């Protein structure tokens, strides 16, 4: 999975329960990270996300729904190992006291992921030539022959919970947890 140094800048990715948990009408963000810049092809990650909240009248301001989405693109290394994901999020928050300073949230994320690579750009160990003491890129690797799919798609599901408590105007805490890839998708190019 992607790794941002400022992880709280991607709230929906961290925990689907953060969907719609803000004091404004909507929020959105974009993120970019480049790592291993000294490599021939640095790892790059782009993310765009947004969410909103709404409170139907039948909930009497005691609860609200949040909806959101994120897209991210990640490209790693010479083999163009790419991950493109689109995910939609939904959450329900319920206040536990009169002013909703204590509330709990259950959030769900549902999405589709594509993993792909350009195996022709990869160099495998069985391409090493002991006589020349270098890789023979003209020799076809047995590992390359075992790759059945260079692009795979799979569904992905995430679940999150959080409890938020605003103790006073200057102090609050939030406790939560999330589980990503509940369906344990298989990311294998070997079938």
N, C-alpha and C positions, 0 to 999 in steps of 0.2 A: 504494500500500500504506500501511498504518498506520505511524505514526512515534511511538514513545515516547521520551521523554527519558531514561528509565532502561531502556534496551533489554535489559539482562540480566535484567530482571524478566519477560521473556517468552521463556524459553530455547528452547522447542519451535518457536516462530515464527522465531527467528533461525537455528536449525540443527537439522534433524531428528536429527542425530547426538547431540544433548544428551539425547535421550529415554532415561530410565533411568540416566543418569550422575549419580548422587548416592549418598550413604552412608546413606540412610534407606530405609524400606520403601516410602514413597510421598511425593509432594509435590504441592502444588496452589497455585494463586494466582489472584487477580483483579486486574485493572488498570482504571483509568479515566483518560481524558485529555480535557480540554476545551481547545480552542485557538481563537484569534480571538474571544475573548469579547466584543469590542466590535461584532462583526457583529450583524445582526438575529437571525440563527440561528447560534449558535456551532457549530463542528465538535466532535462528541463521539464518543469511541471507548470501547467496553467490551470486555474480554476475560476469559474464564475458561478455565483450563487445568489439567491434572493429568497425572501419569505415575507409573509404578511400574517395578520391575525384578524379575526372577526368574532363578534359575540352576538349570536342570535338572541332575539328578545326573550324566547322561552327559557333561556339560561339565567335571566334576571341579574346579569353582571357578576354571577358567581362562577362562571366558567367561560372558556373561549376555545376556539379552534385555531390552529395554525396550519398554513399550507406553504410549501416552498419547493425549490428545486435546485439542483446543482449539476454542473457539467465539469468534467475535468479531462485533461489530456496530459499524458506523461510519456516522454520519449527517452529511452536510455541506451546509450552506447552505440558501437559500430553496427550492431545487428538490427538497429531501429526497433528495439523491443518497445512496443507502444501499448498503452492502455487508454482507451477512451470510454468514459462512463457517463451516462445520464441517469439521474435518480430524482424521483419525486418523493416528497415528505409530507406526512400529515401528523398532527399532534392534537391531543385534547388536554387542556389544563383545567383543574378544578380547584377553586379556593376553599380553604378549610376554616376561615374565620371571616368576620363581617367585612373587613377592609381588604381581603385577599392578600394580606401581607405574608401569609403562609399558604402555599399552593403546591400541588403535585401535578406532574405532567407525564403522559405516556405518548411516545412518538414512534412512528413506523416509517421506514424508508424502503421503497421498491424501485428497482432500476434494472438497466441492461448494460452489460459490459462487453467490450470487444478487446481482445488481446491479439496482437499480431507481431510478426517479426519478419525480417528479411534475412533468411538463413544463408543466402548466397554471400552475404557480407561477413559471415562468421568464419573463424579459423578453429579447427578441431585438432586435438592431440595426435590423431592418427595421420595427420598431414605433415608431421615432422619428418624430415629426411636426415638420418644420422650421418650419411656420407657428406652432405653439403653443410650440415649444421645450421639448417634454416628450414622454414616451413615451405613446402611445395604446394603452392596455391592452385596448381594445375591438376593435382590429384584430388579426386572426389572422396570425401570422407564417408565412412560407413554411418557415422552419426547423422550426417545430412540426409542419407537415404532413409533413415528411420523416421524422419519428420513427416507426419501424415497430413497435417494441416498447418498452414502458416498464418491462419486467421481463425479465431474461435470466438463464439458469442455465448453468453450465458446470463441467466437472470441472477439478481442479487437482492438480498433482503437484510435489513438492519432493524434493530429494535432498541429503544432507549427509555429510561425512566429518570426523573429528577424531582427533587423536592427543594423548593426555594423559600427562604424565610428572611423577610426584611424585618430585622429586630428593631431598628429605629432609623432615623434619616441618614445616619452615617455608617451603619454597620449592618451587613447581611451575610448570609452564607447559603451555599448551594451544594447539595449532595446528589450524586447521580451515578449512573453507569449505563453502558451501552454494549451491545453485542453486534458485531458486523459479520457479514457473510454467514448468516444463520443456516442457509441451505448448503454450506460447505461446497461452493462451486469448484470444479476441477479445472485447473489451468494447466493443461498439458498439450503440447504440440505433437506428442507421440501417440495420440489416439486413446 
